[in-house]
Amino acid sequence: MVHDVCSAVHPMAAASPFFRQFDLPAHGVQLCRPEVAYGHPIDERRAAIAYADLERTCAGLGVDGARWRRFMEPLIARTDEVTETLLGDFRHSPRPRIAALLASRVLGTGAFRGTEARALLSGVAAHALGRLPSLVGNGIAVLLGHLAHTNGWPIPRGGTEKITDALVADLRAHGGCVHTDARVTDLSELAHARVVLLDLAPRGFLDVAASSLPDGYRRALRRVQYGPAAAKVDFLVTEPIPWRNTELAQAGTVHLGGPREAVYAAERAVAAGKRAKEPYVLLAQPMVADPSRGLPNKQPIWAYAHVPHGDSLDATAVIRRRIEQYAPGFGDTVLASRAVSATELETYNANYVGGDIAAAAVTMWQALARPVLRWDAHRTPLRGVYLCSAATAPGPGVHGMSGLYAAKAVLRREFGLDLPDDYRFGRTSPVS
Ligand SMILES: Cc1cc2nc3c(=O)[nH]c(=O)nc-3n(C[C@H](O)[C@H](O)[C@H](O)COP(=O)(O)OP(=O)(O)OC[C@H]3O[C@@H](n4cnc5c(N)ncnc54)[C@H](O)[C@@H]3O)c2cc1C
């Protein structure tokens, strides 16, 4: 029985330039793709469904079927460029054709007329964890929305830890080692290292290095805003969720938000620091894609609700109620549950300040100048010290790109190695 503690669903790990080159399957990670990438109940019976199959999705979207196809097809045709641009470090402007395509799509998410398509896109935009509608939310809807029809929204067989295991095994094969349970409280503890890459949020960096930082940079880090939070609940259930709309039973991911207006209202309330009456809930059913996850009559369900920054709410009751709205009887299937509030998330991982799982709010400004405005955002003013966390470009998610950009900056600045963009990293011989 495996519950994912943090991330569970991996469209970006399947599609990002880093992971495409690293090649997870070649490192033994099986990415299981559900037929339904994500579903979104709208009311007690109706649900909007994003199948991996584009045509099937369009067929279920009524008045918006043809529009969904026109919206998605050009993105799907150029998915590598779309993904590279949206997971870029924002220092290079995209080629004019891809820039025009992305601008038209980011601005065009509002063009849908039917409840279903609107709900689908708003549910994906809500992954931005902030006020909606927003350009950043639309950008996330474009990225993740089109990936549903290309690489899919996969779930790793055996759990997300398999991705970590693969990365650690590769590191070890190249002579590296990993120490866990070793909190760094002061940068001086790492003074022996020629180069340091810190997987820290701005707050964490200040905690370990504030006294060494120049005033301007320190002030800029202090100005970084943290956003709304996640309150997580894992359920152990006896059987699949008894969704009224049976198509939802095939979905790896389900967005519990209702119609677009309800999603927006909930996200606005939470961004304003208030608990939403009907909060947006992101839910994963890992066994839809990976039957190895459970045992007879024991299945994991992964969920989190969006809550205000720093909320200490135990979200068990609220998430249970949200699921029951669309799946009466769910409560009777629950054997056990484990809640981690937003404040407890921060205790678990200091990068999640106030439970903000993005490590810094994903606002338009903080998406472009992440964590602060600098040409090389991964480099800090301290000699040999770099940032590589989700608080740096391109932002949150399991895509490996923040680490890749930081590593490239290190190689360029510290070792004089200027790697071309198409450099095939990860293909060097392991240390024997
Ligand atoms: C509940 C939840 C669900 C999520 N779901 C998804 C999902 O389904 N798909 C997806 O793509 N993304 C998801 N994410 C987001 C994703 O997990 C993060 O964006 C990503 O892990 C960020 O990577 P990172 O390298 O910046 O830092 P992290 O993965 O946060 O790693 C930072 C590490 O540094 C450690 N650390 C912090 N301070 C110190 C210190 N002073 N000394 C030593 N160690 C320290 C932390 O304990 C942690 O282990 C989710 C996140 C959460 C919390």
The ligand as an SDF file (V2000), in Angstrom:
LIG
                    3D

 53 58  0  0  0  0  0  0  0  0999 V2000
    0.8550   17.9400   -1.2160 C   0  0  0  0  0  0  0  0  0  0  0  0
    1.5690   18.2620   -2.5040 C   0  0  0  0  0  0  0  0  0  0  0  0
    1.1050   17.7500   -3.7020 C   0  0  0  0  0  0  0  0  0  0  0  0
    1.7700   18.0240   -4.8980 C   0  0  0  0  0  0  0  0  0  0  0  0
    1.3430   17.4350   -6.0400 N   0  0  0  0  0  0  0  0  0  0  0  0
    2.0660   17.5650   -7.1780 C   0  0  0  0  0  0  0  0  0  0  0  0
    1.7640   16.7690   -8.3100 C   0  0  0  0  0  0  0  0  0  0  0  0
    0.8800   15.9140   -8.2740 O   0  0  0  0  0  0  0  0  0  0  0  0
    2.5070   16.9370   -9.4290 N   0  0  0  0  0  0  0  0  0  0  0  0
    3.5580   17.8380   -9.4790 C   0  0  0  0  0  0  0  0  0  0  0  0
    4.2080   17.9580  -10.5210 O   0  0  0  0  0  0  0  0  0  0  0  0
    3.8840   18.5790   -8.3870 N   0  0  0  0  0  0  0  0  0  0  0  0
    3.1710   18.4600   -7.2580 C   0  0  0  0  0  0  0  0  0  0  0  0
    3.5240   19.1510   -6.1260 N   0  0  0  0  0  0  0  0  0  0  0  0
    4.5750   20.1740   -6.2120 C   0  0  0  0  0  0  0  0  0  0  0  0
    5.9590   19.5610   -6.2310 C   0  0  0  0  0  0  0  0  0  0  0  0
    6.0650   18.5400   -5.2660 O   0  0  0  0  0  0  0  0  0  0  0  0
    6.9750   20.6620   -5.9360 C   0  0  0  0  0  0  0  0  0  0  0  0
    6.7910   21.7550   -6.8090 O   0  0  0  0  0  0  0  0  0  0  0  0
    8.4050   20.1360   -6.1020 C   0  0  0  0  0  0  0  0  0  0  0  0
    8.6280   19.0160   -5.2930 O   0  0  0  0  0  0  0  0  0  0  0  0
    9.3720   21.2200   -5.7390 C   0  0  0  0  0  0  0  0  0  0  0  0
   10.6660   20.6990   -5.8370 O   0  0  0  0  0  0  0  0  0  0  0  0
   11.8790   21.4120   -5.1110 P   0  0  0  0  0  0  0  0  0  0  0  0
   13.1020   20.7520   -5.5990 O   0  0  0  0  0  0  0  0  0  0  0  0
   11.7650   22.8860   -5.2440 O   0  0  0  0  0  0  0  0  0  0  0  0
   11.7240   21.1950   -3.5560 O   0  0  0  0  0  0  0  0  0  0  0  0
   11.1630   20.0920   -2.6150 P   0  0  0  0  0  0  0  0  0  0  0  0
   10.6550   18.9090   -3.3700 O   0  0  0  0  0  0  0  0  0  0  0  0
   10.2340   20.8220   -1.7070 O   0  0  0  0  0  0  0  0  0  0  0  0
   12.4560   19.6230   -1.8330 O   0  0  0  0  0  0  0  0  0  0  0  0
   13.1680   20.4960   -0.9670 C   0  0  0  0  0  0  0  0  0  0  0  0
   13.8480   19.6500    0.0690 C   0  0  0  0  0  0  0  0  0  0  0  0
   14.7270   20.4700    0.8470 O   0  0  0  0  0  0  0  0  0  0  0  0
   14.5300   20.1580    2.2210 C   0  0  0  0  0  0  0  0  0  0  0  0
   14.9430   21.3160    3.0300 N   0  0  0  0  0  0  0  0  0  0  0  0
   14.2820   22.4910    3.2110 C   0  0  0  0  0  0  0  0  0  0  0  0
   15.0070   23.2820    4.0140 N   0  0  0  0  0  0  0  0  0  0  0  0
   16.1430   22.6070    4.3310 C   0  0  0  0  0  0  0  0  0  0  0  0
   17.2990   22.9070    5.1280 C   0  0  0  0  0  0  0  0  0  0  0  0
   17.4580   24.0750    5.7460 N   0  0  0  0  0  0  0  0  0  0  0  0
   18.2850   21.9600    5.2290 N   0  0  0  0  0  0  0  0  0  0  0  0
   18.1650   20.7710    4.5860 C   0  0  0  0  0  0  0  0  0  0  0  0
   17.0990   20.4330    3.8220 N   0  0  0  0  0  0  0  0  0  0  0  0
   16.1050   21.3500    3.7020 C   0  0  0  0  0  0  0  0  0  0  0  0
   13.0540   19.8390    2.3220 C   0  0  0  0  0  0  0  0  0  0  0  0
   12.7590   19.1010    3.4900 O   0  0  0  0  0  0  0  0  0  0  0  0
   12.8600   19.0260    1.0570 C   0  0  0  0  0  0  0  0  0  0  0  0
   13.1920   17.6840    1.2540 O   0  0  0  0  0  0  0  0  0  0  0  0
    2.9080   18.8720   -4.8900 C   0  0  0  0  0  0  0  0  0  0  0  0
    3.3900   19.3830   -3.6730 C   0  0  0  0  0  0  0  0  0  0  0  0
    2.7480   19.0610   -2.4850 C   0  0  0  0  0  0  0  0  0  0  0  0
    3.2870   19.5470   -1.1840 C   0  0  0  0  0  0  0  0  0  0  0  0
  1  2  1  0
  2  3  1  0
  2 52  2  0
  3  4  2  0
  4  5  1  0
  4 50  1  0
  5  6  2  0
  6  7  1  0
  6 13  1  0
  7  8  2  0
  7  9  1  0
  9 10  1  0
 10 11  2  0
 10 12  1  0
 12 13  2  0
 13 14  1  0
 14 15  1  0
 14 50  1  0
 15 16  1  0
 16 17  1  0
 16 18  1  0
 18 19  1  0
 18 20  1  0
 20 21  1  0
 20 22  1  0
 22 23  1  0
 23 24  1  0
 24 25  2  0
 24 26  1  0
 24 27  1  0
 27 28  1  0
 28 29  2  0
 28 30  1  0
 28 31  1  0
 31 32  1  0
 32 33  1  0
 33 34  1  0
 33 48  1  0
 34 35  1  0
 35 36  1  0
 35 46  1  0
 36 37  1  0
 36 45  1  0
 37 38  2  0
 38 39  1  0
 39 40  1  0
 39 45  2  0
 40 41  1  0
 40 42  2  0
 42 43  1  0
 43 44  2  0
 44 45  1  0
 46 47  1  0
 46 48  1  0
 48 49  1  0
 50 51  2  0
 51 52  1  0
 52 53  1  0
M  END
$$$$
